[in-house]
Amino acid sequence: MEYMVVHKEPELSWEIVEENWRRLALVENATWVKTYYNQKEGVRFCVWLAPSMEELKKTFSDIDVSMYEVEETKPDLWGEAKWREHLEAEATADTLGD
């Protein structure tokens, strides 16, 4: 499952943020994919892969964050032809192994 973890800590020094990133890069129960951040506002949006929300919560038990299960879309999927291709591929994938 894919999750978005949101950190909003404008009072936290950037050095502490970077220390946390070094620690989080070593986590074994989940995979940190990427982070979007606004250093000036002290906000970070991190994409994680984890088997469950409960498993991911273990990673952040000592950090105040918000977590959301998320899905992804891309603009190129929304053109009519690309959308049809996407639906056909998805339908085929759903029937694999039947």
JORAKA-V78357 format. One record per run of one state. SS is the DSSP state (a for helix, b for strand, c for the rest). FROM is the first residue (numbers start at 1). TO is the last residue. If there is no record, write none. Layout:
# JORAKA-V78357
SS:FROM:TO
SS:FROM:TO
This chain:
# JORAKA-V78357
c:1:1
b:2:8
c:9:13
a:14:24
c:25:29
b:30:38
c:39:42
b:43:50
c:51:52
a:53:59
c:60:65
b:66:69
c:70:74
a:75:77
c:78:79
a:80:94
c:95:98
